[in-house]
Amino acid sequence: MSIKALAHVCICTKDLKATEEFYCKILGFEKVFEFKKNGQTTGFYLKISDSNFLEFFLDPRNYSNDSPLRHLCFETDDIKALREDLISKGINCTETILGGDASWQFWIKDPNGIDIEFHQYTENSSQKTKQPVLMTW
């Protein structure tokens, strides 16, 4: 048995329309299919790459305080251009910093309040060097 990659992350949302607009129109992911129940759309599946997906389901409960999901992180090869693009689309972004893992990063929130981190790896990134990260937070 071996695990090859992250297949998908499932996220609950109170607003399917706002979530789809954010992830498809702002971040540029492709909606692959919808989940239907009694003729109503109850969720959808988004393609990030050929083998990575996000899955969303409508859930009106107040899940934000007890959700086990801390954040999502997406890799980019041009962090400056991505941040500028998101800002031009009205998205509030943190400043870009070099994280403790020696990767460039900035953060945003999705319409559900979920933190999203963007990474650009460097030659010194722990993800490449396998060096431990000394936590300062």
Secondary structure, DSSP 8 states (H G I E B T S, - for coil): ----S--EEEEEES-HHHHHIIIIIIS--EEEEEEEETTEEEEEEEEEETTEEEEEEE--S--TTT-S--EEEEE-S-HHHHHHHHHHTT------EE-TTS-EEEEEE-TTS-EEEEEE--TT-HHHH--------
